[in-house]
Each structure stands twice: as structure tokens, then as C-alpha cells.
Amino acid sequence: MPINQAKVKSVLSGDTLILASVNNPAQERILSLAYVSAPRLKREGDEPFAFHSRDYLRRMTVGKVIQFTILYSIPTGAKRDYGTVYLQTGQSLPDAAIAEGWVKLREDTGRKDESEASNALFEKLKLAEANAKAKSNGIWASVGGNVENVNEISNPEGFVEQYKNKPIEGIVERVLTGDRIIMRLCLSPKKHVQTMVLVAGIRAPATKRTNPSDGKEQPAEPFGPEAHDFVESRLLQRTVEVDILGLSPQGILVCTVKHPNGSIATFLLEAGLARCTDFHSTMLGGQMSVLRQAEKQAKDKRKGLFQGFAKNMQGASETDATVTRIQTADTVYLRDKSGDEKRVSLSSIRQPKPTDPKQAPFQADAKEFLRKKLIGKHVRVTVDGKKAATEGFEEREVVTVMINNKNMALQLVEVGYASVIRHRRDDEDRSPAYDELLAAEEAAQKDEKGMWSLKPSAVKTYQDYSESLQKAKIQSSVLQRQKKIPAIVDFVKGGSRFTILIPRENAKLTFVLSGIRAPRSARNANEKSDPFGQEAHDFANRRCLQRDVEIDVEATDKIGAFIGTLYVNRENFAKLLLEEGFASVHRYSAEQSEHGGELFAAEEKAKADKKGIWKDYDPSIEDGVEDLDLNGTTTNGHTDPSAPVKKDYRDVVVTHIDPATAHLKLQLIGPTTSAALTILMATFAKYHHSPPSSEKSLANPPKAGDLVAARFSEDGEWYRGRIRRNDREAKKADIIFIDYGNTETLPWSELRPMTQPQFSLAKLKPQALDAALSFLQFPTSAEYLADAVRFLEQLTGEKQLVASVEFEEKDGTLWTTLFDAESEGGEEASVNAEVVAEGVAMVSRKLKGWEKAKGKIVDGLKVKEEEAKEARLGMWEYGDLTED
């Protein structure tokens, strides 16, 4: 009889094998052992010893190359061959199986007309069976033959809880796809469970299948059959080790499957026949990184599924950078060694969603957590990819930021201040620590940390104390009693002007550096910066923005800004600006400050090094930087008061409106003027409230033109004043307050001499500037004029304005157009235009030469005048007053 060779693919029972051709595995045949039968495995319940019988044959033959001879065939139904199997160990079947008692002779054996060789084999088998019976071997044992095999798990969650992370011996009964297996779990010698399991950490392409809903056949996905055959050839009916990790959303067991050489998932990935799946990452923990590495090898070699894979070369190297700004909890600004700044997003995480009512309250906390960790720090940055441009957002890089060898994104997720983005399967622009991020998110959710907490976060709100002068004065009195107040620079408005947050006070305020003047930077594209104004602004941004600082509050200015000293890393920032040549000392306020010495020294150092504004400084002549006259013009000793002023914009406040003429008194705003006046007034008040100065009075009757200290009746404070008229009989004098422009009649007892040099006009010129509104003519009627004054007070009261100075008279009167500092409109949004539109003033009927030159502005005002006439507003209520 011919001897054949084949490989055993699987075993159906203790007496039947499925053989595959060695050279063509797809060619299969069924071979049953001659003359014997074994107990049957049945879905409704196995026969006694059926599993043991099959398992004996399975362990001896599956996956091995054997030789066999066919003794006879039974053609009824499906043709089945019966024969003898010869193993490489020298054993033969059915001889060994019947000797061990796992099969028995068929009842009809020997009744047929057999050959002499067959009869000899039969006699041999009969003797072996008798010996097995005598020894109670195998199926001849009286007990132990029943194994409970369950095909459905009634309580999957409870099953996972009981057997999770406990290695279980399993037998692969069937391979459905590369990642789906029918597994017999041997929970004990007497209890088995047969169920489908998913191979953890991977997703293999599907094989050809029939859709149960419509019966249509669905073709296999690319490399689906290859993945199936890869697993089947290695695992079918092999004994494996199974670790149960959890359940899929469909209730299927998710397990690691290991044969003696290792995890099948790793081998599938290395062959390019599967991809990693993020859904099992948290179940696998650290094991997921091994799978990612195996997938990477397949990608690098372009195997299987990754044949057309294009490598992402981003992130090939690390770079150093400094964090300059925190925009949100997942987006920061970085500055590299060359000084270039860019906005980047942290890979694979998302800040608390502003649209989610449960997460939104944690946005501020998350941003503050990131600010404390990163702002101003040197970090290591790896580019992981790019985030595509979306509506309102440009394309930007996604990066991993490491500080002190710790992943910043991971830290955010661990404390519950960020969630992990679920990437598409083909999205390679992700964090290399993606699995760690998923595990951290799961832990944070379990521990109810941060935005996963059941208790909502208390939203911190800051009170803006600079929004009004009254609020500023009240809060200033509180802050002046404290030293080195911890604060945060929320915004940099200019080189010496900031928005400050004081967390312990829940306070927000505008803060101006005392003792210096810094050049102004442009506020919009239409403005021009002062020389080195933008450089000073940029320097302040680099050093101060979002940094933890300390402040000392000294005073407030007239629009509610707080004036004082700001310390960055315990250094006076005003001194740093001076050292870089980005500011100059304001002598008066610096002399009043305890830091005056270091400020003057810093300025001298910048002059010596010719930095910034001192780049052309020549000590042999007067200072090369023009002195800023406190009336707001750069003088350098020479002026032409009659010359028209072009493009002269000044920040001002209106301190007084003359009820008889509607002319204005303006006060300049800026770190030079505001700080100087505020400090002088604080010193002035302190002087006059302290004895013996508080007990002094005028030695002689005052005379018109005398400078005096006068106590304003409305607030009881002392101010600088000049006597305009004196009534000797009533012992009263008309006083004009030279820094504010308002007037009052006061008794001599409310006046004091002002001979002290520290309060003289040489130290600080009068701050109230005479001004009038350009192009306008106010009504002569007392009633309409009063309406105009009231309307002007509403428009300008306690507001910071911008004055466009069109002309300056010889007596110093400024003809101006006023704008609200917050307004974005042009000439049409000016105070002048609003006054005309309200009908409380008209366009001047006798325009001056320089006014006529502004024809476009005049035409615009005339249009508003006509509209007011038609609407019968203000002085036009009875018609056109100008008509004859």
C-alpha cells in the first residue's frame, strides 16, 4: 500500500483528522483511524471522555507532518478514508490511541472479509484494547469522563471580573478572522466555556462573509484572507494562554492570546496583517507600546497593509524652546533660539470643551495649571504632525512638550484638565505617548478628577477696579497698605502699562510703572509707534506676559490706573526697561520714589552703552532725547505756538467745561504726566494734612495771580491754585485749580501759601490745558448753551479720550477733535460730530484758515447738522436759527 504524507490541520474527534497537503495547504482531506471509533463532541453535550479522547489525538498530531496509508474507504455520503497514521516519533495510530484507552474497536470490525494483513492488525488492536480495559485506561475508566462545556456566558461582566488578568489555558477551535477566534477556555478540568474572543490591541481586515440581514455576500477586505490564514496556520487547535482583559461594547471578550512563541497580535502586526486599535489601549496598559512598536516595524518595511504607507518625517528630532504665552489649556506660543515665535497645540489632547456645561467651568483652572507649569520655562519640543486649518484657525503644528522629562499633556490629562482626542485610524499626527494618555484619562475619570468631578468648579471672577476712578481710589487705599503683592500680568498694553490680576483680592487693574516714561507703541495699523515704542512693548511682553510678579501700589491716576512698582523675578521691571534703553527716567516722580537711585543708575548705564533711545546719545551736548513738555508737546527749548500741528494725537481726560463758553480744560494721560501729577497730589495732600503745615494760613491778604494751596469744598482735599480775583471786604478769593481747570470762590481761611519748592511750577507745570472743539460754534442762548455743556459732560465725563490737535494758539489754547479711546470709528465717531448731531452746536459760520483746509471733515459735520435740523433737535427745535 502506498504511503502518503500530509500535515495535520485539526482533529475532529479522537478518531478523525483533517489533513492538508504539505505543498498546497488549501487542499484538504478527512482521514479516520481504521477499525476504531471515539466518543463524539456534541453542541448539546459531549459524550463521556469525548474531549479527553480528542485532546489526546490533538496534542499528538496537530500542526505536525505525518505519513499515512489508506486501508479502506466508505463511499456512502461524503467519502471518508480509513487508514493508519505514522508519527515522526515512531508511534502509529490507531495502535497508540487504543493502547491508551482513548478509542475502541468498531463493533463491526472482523465481520468483513478482510485481508491477512488487516486481520493481523485487528488482532493486535484487540489485544491492546483488552489491556486498556484491564487497566481502566481512558474511556474504560469508571469516573472522570464528563466535562461541562458552556457555549454562552450568561453574565459577561461578572465573568470578566472573576477571571480578569488570570492566565487561562485555551484551545483555538476556529479562526474567523485575524482578530476573532472561537476559543475553548479550560476554566477547570471539569468546566469549559466555548465563546468568541477578540485579540486585544489589534484590528485585522475582514474575510469574505455573508450579511445576515440580506443574505448578500460581502467580499473580503485587502489582506483579510492572509491575516486569517496567518493565525489559523499557527493557532488552530493549539493550546494557548489567554488573559481576559475586558469586554467590547458588543459584550465580546477582549483577550491577549499567546502561543509558546509569544502574542499572536505582535506577530500579526509585524507581518503588516493588522493595525493597532486605540479602543483596547487602556486594557493593555504598558503592553500597548510593544504592539505600537511592532506596527511601526511593518510601516517602516511597508509590509502588508502598509505597502503604500508614506512615512511621517515630523518629529525626527527634538528642539529647545521657551514658552512665551498660554492661549488655552491645549495651545501655547513657543519661541525658539532664533527668536521666532509660533503657536502650537499639544498633541492628542483637548482643553475642557467650552460648549459642554460640565467641562466649561474648568477652562480657567486648566489654563492656570498650564501657565504655572510652563510660562517662561525652557522645554523640549517634538513635532508630532500638523493640525489642518479649519474655519477661523490656521494650520499649526501639534507637539509633545517635555519639561523636566515629564510630558505636559500627560500631566494635564492626569489631573482631569484635558481629554484625549479619539483619532481616526489613519491619523498619524498623534502623540507618541497616546496609550499613556488614554490610560491617564481613564484613571482621572475613575477618580473623578478635574472636569470629571461630579462637583462643578467654582468659576473665579475678577472685579475690574480700573473701570472707574471711584473704584480705583477705594481699592488703592487697600493695596497701598500691602507690600510685594503677588500678581499675574494678564496683558501687556505697552512698555510700561499692564493689565494685572491679583488672585487673592479677586482684583483686576490697569497698572502703570512709576518713575519712568516709555515710548508709546502703535495701538493699530493706522498709528505710528514712537521710536523704540514697539521694541519696549515686545520686551515687556517677553519678560512679563502671564508671569507671576509682585507689585507695590503707590497711587492712582485720574482715569483709574494704578501707579507703582512691578517686580519680575524680584527685579524692578522699570529698572530693566531703563537698562535696555527702552525708557527714560521721569525725574520728578523718580525723585519721590524709594527706587530713584537705581532708576537713575540704570538710565546712566543705558546711556553709556548707547542702547535703545540713547543710541545717538552724546554726553558732550544736552540729552539727545527731547524733553516731553508736560503740556504734551516736544519742545527741546524752541516752539512756534502759531504753527499748525499735524497728526498730533494725545491721550487726555476732560477735567472741566466752562459753562459760559463750552471751552474745555484737558489733562494729558501717560506714564509721564499722570504719574507725576498723582505722586505730587499724594505728597501735596500728605503735606497739608500733617502738622505744622496743617496749621499754617496766609500771612498776608492774597493778591490776584498768587499761587496758593486751596481746599476744594467738594472733597476737602488740597490742590494747587491761582487767585484770579480777590474780595478784601468779604475776605474771599476766586480760585482756579491749575491742574484741573475748575474754579471756586473760597474764604481766605481755606487758602495756604504755596512756597514749597517741591510743589512749584518748576517741578510740575499746570496740568489743565485750555482747549476748544474745532469747527464748532456754540449757541449764544443761555438755555441752549447749558444743554450743550450738559451733553458734553455726558460724553466726556470720567472717560479716557484721544485728542487730535489741529491747531495751537499763541496763548496755548488747543483746538481739538476728541475721540473716545475705545471707539473704532473715524471722524464721524468724534465727540465734535456727536455734539453737532445732537443739535447742541453748529458748524462754525466763520471758519478759520486751517479749518477750511479740512474740507472733508467740515463737509461731514455739515451733513450731521442738516440731519439735526430736519429732526428739530436741540437748538433747531424751532427751525433754522441762521435764516434771516
Secondary structure, 3 states (H helix, E strand, C coil): CCCEEEEEEEEEECCEEEEECCCCCCCEEEEEECCEECCCCCCCCCCCCHHHHHHHHHHHHCCCEEEEEEEEEECCCCCEEEEEEECCCCCEECHHHHHCCCCEECCCCCCCCCCHHHHHHHHHHHHHHHHHHHHCCHHHCCCCCCCEEECCCCCHHHHHHHHECCCEEEEEEEEEECCEEEEEEEEECCEEEEEEEEECCEECCCCCEECCCCCCEECCCCCHHHHHHHHHHHHCCCEEEEEEEEECCCCCEEEEEEECCEEHHHHHHHCCCCEECHHHHHHHCCHHHHHHHHHHHHHHHCCHHHCCCCCCCCCCCEEEEEEEEEEECCEEEEECCCCCEEEEEECCEECCCCCCCCCHHHHHHHHHHHHHHHCCCEEEEEEEEEECCECCECCEEEEEEEECCEEHHHHHHHCCCCEECCCCCCCCCCCCCHHHHHHHHHHHHHCCCHHHCCCCCCCCCCEECCCCHHHHHHHHHHHCCCCCEEEEEEEEEECCEEEEEEHHHCEEEEEEECCEECCCCCCCCCCCCCCCHHHHHHHHHHHHCCCEEEEEEEEECCCCCEEEEEEECCEEHHHHHHHCCCCEECHHHHHHCCCHHHHHHHHHHHHHHCCHHHCCCCCCCCCCCCCECCCCCECCCCCCCCCCCCCEEEEEEEEEECCCCCCEEEEECCCCHHHHHHHHHHHHHHHHHCCCHHHCCCCCCCCCCCEEEEECCCCCCEEEEEEEEEECCCCEEEEEECCCCCEEEEEHHHEEECCCHHHCCCCCCCCCEEEEECCEECCCCHHHHHHHHHHHHHHHCCCCEEEEEEEECCCCCEEEEEEECCCCCCHHHCHHHHHHHCCCCEECCCCCHHHHCCHHHHHHHHHHHHHHHHCCCHHHCCCCCCCC
